[in-house]
Amino acid sequence: MSVEHIRTEPSILYFGTPVVLISTMNAEGGDNIAPMSSAFWLGWRCVIGLDASSKTTENLLRAGECVLNLPSVDEVAAVDRLARTTGSSPVPDAKLARGYRHEPRKFEIAGLTRTPSEIVSAPRIRECPVQMEAAVAASHGLGGDGPRKGPFRAFELRILRVHVRPDILMDGHANRIDPDRWRPLIMSFQRFYGLAAGEVHASRLGEIPEELYRSLVGEQAEASSSVGIF
């Protein structure tokens, strides 16, 4: 049935993206976790968008590294416990207006467990089924043409290591995630959802052997331990 579309102006355009818990190291020592959902991947590169005033933005610009931890629906309560918390002190005005509070002990209040990374200094989150160590490749200001003069920061991240829980791998394949077993936590317009339904339609792209993408990317499995900011 064809329905005539109407014009609308939502305050945000979060139509549905995976939740990411970004772990970073603070300048004074200690660590920070930031829940966010503005992220997408191209090969072994990830682009994320953050509030320019956030502690994670500060840490990424200084240290040039992080871990992207992907929670499943099973970790949703821990993710929600991090809501309206910030590692920044004092709390930025825009976050104060939305009810945020300063919280330096993110792992503890969320009930999550630190796990050492192999390359970067920031810890992985043990409970998350997917953990990706990453280095900053580039950074760009966003929104400079608006009234707040650049309230956002976009980062291009180079993925260095991928760690996954074995039960989400495809049977007989050490390097393939099984989409029928992986159930990412999704945020849509500030609310949490999961992938309840199975595959809804056969995919022609799915007929392409996944290994063929490896030659196009050519970056994964880099052994270098040097993680420099762009």
N, C-alpha and C positions, 0 to 999 in steps of 0.2 A: 504494500500500500504506500503510495506516494503522499507525503505530508509536506505542506509548505513550511519552510524554515522561517524562524523569526529572529530578529536581531537581539542580542543580549550582550552584557558587559560584565562577566564574572570578575570578582576581585582578584582571583588567582586562576591559573590555568593548569592545575594538577589533574589531568585527565586519567592518570594512573601510571605510576612508575615504581620500580623496586625500591624498597627501603634499604639504605646503606648506613652502617655505623662506621664512621671514620675515626680511627684512633691515631693520635699524634702525640709527640712529646712536647712538654712546655719548656720554655727557656730556663726557668728556675728549677727544673727537675720535675718529676711527676708526669702524669699522662692525662690525656683528655679524650673523651668520646663525644662525637657529634652525630646525632641521628639526622638524616636528610634523605631526600628522594629526588633530587635534581641530578640525575646521572644517566649517561648512556655510553655504550662501548662500540668501538670500531676496531676489529681485530684485537690486538693486545694494547690498545690505547683506550683510556676512559676520560670522558669530559664531565666535570662536575661543576655545579654552580653553587656559590655560598654567599651569605651576607658578608659584605666587605669588612664589617666591624667584629666578626666572630673570632673567638679564640683559635678555632681551627684554621681560619684564613691566616691569622698571625703566625701560627706554627708552620703552616705550609710555606709561606714566604720566607721564613727564617731557615727552617731545616731542610725543606725540599723533599720530604718523604712522608709516607703515611701507610696505613693498612686500610683497605676497603673490606669490611666485614659484612657479609650478606646474611641477615637473619631469615629464618623460615617462619611460618605461622606459629611454630611452637615457642618462639622467643618474643612474641608480641608483648607480653606483660613487661618484660625487661625493657623493651624499647619504649613503652609508654611511661615507665618510671623516669626516663631521661627527659621526657617532654617538659618544656618550660624551665630547663636548667641551662646554664651557660658557664663556661670556664673563665669568662671575662669578668674582671673586677676593676673598676665599678661596672655594673651592668649597663650596657648601652641604653640610651633613652627609648629607642624604638622597642627594645625587648622589655624594658620596664613597663611600658604601656600595655604589653601583652601578657603581663604577669610572670615574667621570668625571674629567677633568683640565681645568685652565684652559687655554684656547687663545684668544689675542687676534687671531690671523691666520686667520680662518675661510676667507676667499676663497682664500688661498694654499694651505692644506693640502687644500682640496677641489679645487683646480685650476679654479676658476670665475672669471669675468670680470666686473668692475664695469662697469655702464653707467649714465650719469646719468639720473635721473628728470626728468620735466617739471614736476612740482608739488612733490613732497616732497623732503626732503634725503637720505633713505636711497637707496642705489643699487639699481638693478635688476640681475638676474642674467642676463647675455646668453644663456647656454646654455638657460635655461628657455623653452619655447615660449609660455608664458602669464605675463604680469607685470601685476599690478594695484596701482597706487598707491592708498593708502588713508589715511583719517584716523579717529582714534578718536572715536566718537559717544557711547559710554557704557562704563562699566566696573563690574563687580560681583564681589564676593567669593563664592566657592563653597566649600561644605564646612564652614561655620562651626559646624555642629551635630555635627561629628565630633570624634574625639580629637585631631586635629592643628590644630583651630581655624582653619579657612580656608586649606587648603594650595593652593587653586586660585584663578585669576582668569579671569573671562570678559570678553571685549571685544566690543562691537558696533562694527564698522568700516564706514565709508561709503566705497565705492569711488569714486575720483575719475577715474582713467584706466585703460583696459584696453589693453594692447599684446599682440598675438599674432603668431606666425610665419605668414606668408601661406599656407603649404601646409596649414594646418589649417582654413582658411576654406572654406565651401561655395561651389562654383562659381557665379558670377553673383551672389553676395551678399557685400557688404562688411562686413556686421554680423552674420553667422551663423557659428557654429562648426559644423563638420561632425563629428558624433559618430563617424562611420566613420573619420575621419582623426586624431582626437584620442585619444591613448592615455595617459591619466594614470597615474602611478605610484601604486599602492594599497598601503597598509599594513594588514595583517590579523593581529592578535595578534603584533605585533613583527616580522613577516616581510613581505618585499616581493613584490608581485604586479602583473601588468599585466592589461589587458582583452584576453585572447587571442582570445576568441570574438567573432563579430559579433553583431548584434542577434538576440536570442533569440525575440522575439515582437513582432508589430505592436502599436503603442501608440495607444490612442484619444486620449490627451493630445497625441500627436504630430500629430494631425490639426488641432489648433488652430494657426492662423498665429502664428508666434513674435512678429510685430510687435504683436499685440494685447496682449502683456504690457507693452509700453513705456508705454502710458498708465496702467497700474496702478502702475508704479514711479515714473515721472516724475522721476527723479533723475540718470540717466546724462547724460553730456556736459555736466556742470556746468563752466562756464568759470572759476569762481572759483579764485584761487590762494591764498586764505586757508585755512590748515589749522590750526585751533585745537583744543586738547584740550577735550573736553566741558566 
